[in-house]
């Protein structure tokens, strides 16, 4: 479903940016087919490194129930990454990813306590100066102007855990519509602000109300 007139332009844009990190919040393929994963792998090879990625709900087989139940991430691990919840750390950035996609859901997602505990444990070991980032496929918040979209199951618990872990930025995908908001603290449930950066549709023709897009995050000092 990729748009050929956009694919090369996006690569040129991102290469020109010379980013510290490229983060992809899921849905590498349309239906997790072998040739789609191969094409996605070849495309990713053209993007700057380092690159961290997580799967989305389109990245496990939809119409093959046996493969979906027994080996939902076979194609992803073969062509994209053996890790479905990778992390990235340097002196400025600490990113922890959470795989919200589940093979037993059609399209919705969920966050487990085990995933939130791992997130908190990983952030407990990063430098205090690093910007703490969580990346997940399904969003934790959906603005009222997008009534047809659903947030991830247990979103409130996830946001509370992230806030207590002093997470500053949450990257998400799934919706095909983009927005950036700053949440308000709600002590003691959520003690600090969170910036929610929702990615739109990068190169696919499966759009919603917006044109194709990607988000650029600039981190400087404490901004």
Secondary structure, 3 states (H helix, E strand, C coil): CECHHHHHHHHHHHHHHCCCCEEECCCCCCCCCHHHHHHHHHHHCCCCCCEEECCCHHHCCCCCHHHHHHCCCHHHHHHCCCCCCCEEECCCEEEEEECCECCCCCCCEECCHHHHHHHHHHHCCCCCCCEEEEEECCCCCCCCCCCCCCCCECHHHHHHHHHHCCCCEEEECCCCCCEEEECCCECCCECCCCEEEECCCCCECCCCCCCCCCCCCCCCCCC
